[in-house]
Amino acid sequence: MPQRNDSVELARAVMELIDQGHRRISRHLDLTRIRVLGTVAALGPVRPSTIAAELGLTASATSRHLTALERARQVIVEPDPHDSRTFLVRQSEAGHAEVNAAVAAGAAVFADVIADWPDADVSTALRLITRLNQAWAQRSDTARSTAGRGTGPRWLRGRTAAKPQEKEN
């Protein structure tokens, strides 16, 4: 069983990996914009509020990214047939090409970084990182299901979710 110090060191190593990867890749790409585009591809046609919730972005940040993606013709905006107060976003062919280019750029960066690794080490890293991502996703799903869902600021939702329920008389 790993020692607690190993867990701390693992957390530091993962944070350093994220930081290094982000710095190398973000010089060439707007990673948040790519995440928005990927979410549109996965869920589209989709409402901006769903994109914001999925990525943990504010409505304002989501709007800015969607505006830039629409200007670049990477998404197509269309009326929402069920709610005239909002709209739906879907990925265009240019958006699809952009996601593919981003994936290729990220893969190229990683290929360069691990070029001298033996195949067995690459396989082991893939297996362990996949397991870590699955555990992280499971923990996030559990936290979401137990958190108070609703509208309003997160800090307020958290407080209302933590309130003890009144007893029936």
C-alpha positions in Angstrom: 0.0 0.0 0.0 1.4 3.4 -0.9 2.6 5.6 1.9 0.9 9.0 2.4 4.1 10.7 1.3 3.9 8.8 -2.0 0.4 10.2 -2.5 1.7 13.8 -1.9 4.6 13.2 -4.3 2.2 11.7 -6.9 0.0 14.8 -6.6 3.0 17.0 -7.1 4.2 15.0 -10.1 0.7 15.1 -11.7 0.5 18.9 -11.2 3.9 19.3 -12.7 2.9 17.2 -15.7 -0.2 19.3 -16.2 1.7 22.5 -15.9 4.5 21.4 -18.3 2.0 20.0 -20.8 -0.2 23.1 -20.6 2.8 25.5 -21.1 4.1 23.5 -24.1 0.8 23.1 -25.8 -0.9 26.4 -25.0 1.8 28.3 -26.8 0.2 27.0 -30.0 -3.5 26.5 -29.0 -6.1 28.1 -26.8 -6.8 25.0 -24.7 -10.1 26.3 -23.2 -11.4 27.1 -26.7 -10.5 23.6 -27.8 -12.3 22.1 -24.8 -15.4 24.1 -25.7 -15.1 22.9 -29.3 -14.7 19.3 -28.2 -17.7 19.6 -25.9 -19.8 20.9 -28.8 -18.6 18.0 -30.9 -19.4 15.5 -28.3 -22.8 16.9 -27.2 -24.0 19.0 -30.1 -26.2 20.5 -31.0 -26.0 21.9 -27.5 -27.0 25.0 -25.5 -24.3 27.3 -24.2 -25.5 26.7 -20.6 -24.8 23.0 -21.0 -21.3 23.7 -22.3 -20.7 26.0 -19.3 -21.9 23.4 -16.8 -19.9 20.6 -18.5 -16.7 22.6 -18.4 -17.2 24.6 -15.2 -17.1 27.9 -17.1 -19.0 31.0 -16.4 -21.7 32.1 -18.9 -19.6 35.1 -19.8 -16.5 33.0 -20.6 -18.6 30.5 -22.6 -20.1 33.3 -24.6 -16.7 34.8 -25.4 -15.3 31.4 -26.6 -18.4 30.7 -28.6 -18.3 34.1 -30.3 -14.6 33.5 -31.2 -15.4 30.0 -32.5 -18.4 31.4 -34.5 -16.2 34.1 -36.1 -13.6 31.5 -37.0 -16.5 29.5 -38.6 -15.7 26.5 -36.3 -19.2 26.4 -34.9 -22.6 27.0 -36.3 -25.2 28.8 -34.1 -28.9 28.0 -34.8 -32.2 28.8 -33.0 -33.3 26.5 -30.2 -36.7 25.1 -31.4 -37.7 24.5 -27.8 -36.6 27.8 -26.2 -36.5 31.1 -28.0 -34.4 32.7 -25.2 -31.3 30.6 -26.1 -29.7 28.9 -29.1 -27.9 25.7 -30.1 -24.3 25.3 -31.1 -23.0 22.6 -33.4 -19.5 22.0 -34.8 -18.7 22.9 -38.4 -16.3 21.1 -40.7 -13.7 23.7 -39.9 -14.3 23.0 -36.2 -13.9 19.3 -36.7 -10.6 20.0 -38.5 -9.4 22.2 -35.7 -10.1 19.5 -33.0 -8.2 17.0 -35.2 -5.3 19.5 -35.5 -5.2 20.1 -31.8 -5.1 16.4 -31.0 -2.4 15.9 -33.6 -0.4 18.8 -32.1 -0.8 17.4 -28.6 0.2 13.9 -29.7 3.3 15.3 -31.4 4.4 17.1 -28.2 4.0 13.9 -26.2 5.7 11.8 -28.9 8.7 14.1 -28.7 8.7 14.0 -24.9 8.6 10.2 -24.7 10.6 9.4 -27.8 13.3 7.6 -25.8 11.0 5.6 -23.6 10.7 1.8 -24.0 7.4 0.6 -25.3 6.7 -1.2 -22.0 7.1 2.1 -20.1 4.7 3.9 -22.5 2.1 1.1 -22.0 2.5 1.2 -18.2 2.1 5.0 -18.2 -1.0 4.8 -20.4 -2.6 2.2 -18.2 -1.9 4.1 -15.0 -2.9 7.5 -16.3 -6.1 6.0 -17.7 -6.8 4.5 -14.3 -6.1 7.8 -12.6 -8.5 9.6 -15.0 -11.2 7.1 -14.4 -10.8 7.4 -10.6 -10.9 11.2 -11.0 -14.0 11.1 -13.1 -15.7 8.7 -10.7 -15.0 11.0 -7.8 -16.3 14.0 -9.8 -19.5 12.1 -10.7 -20.0 11.2 -7.0 -19.4 14.7 -5.9 -21.8 16.1 -8.5 -24.5 13.7 -7.5 -24.3 14.6 -3.8 -23.9 18.3 -4.4 -26.9 20.6 -4.4 -28.1 21.0 -8.0 -29.9 24.2 -9.0 -29.2 27.7 -10.0 -27.4 30.5 -8.3 -23.8 30.9 -7.2 -21.9 27.7 -6.3 -21.2 28.9 -2.8 -24.9 29.3 -2.2 -25.8 26.0 -3.7 -23.2 24.3 -1.4 -24.8 25.9 1.7 -28.3 24.9 0.8 -27.2 21.4 0.0 -25.6 21.1 3.4 -28.7 22.3 5.4 -30.2 19.6 7.5 -33.8 18.8 6.4 -36.6 19.8 8.7 -38.4 17.0 10.5 -42.1 16.5 9.7 -44.4 17.0 12.6 
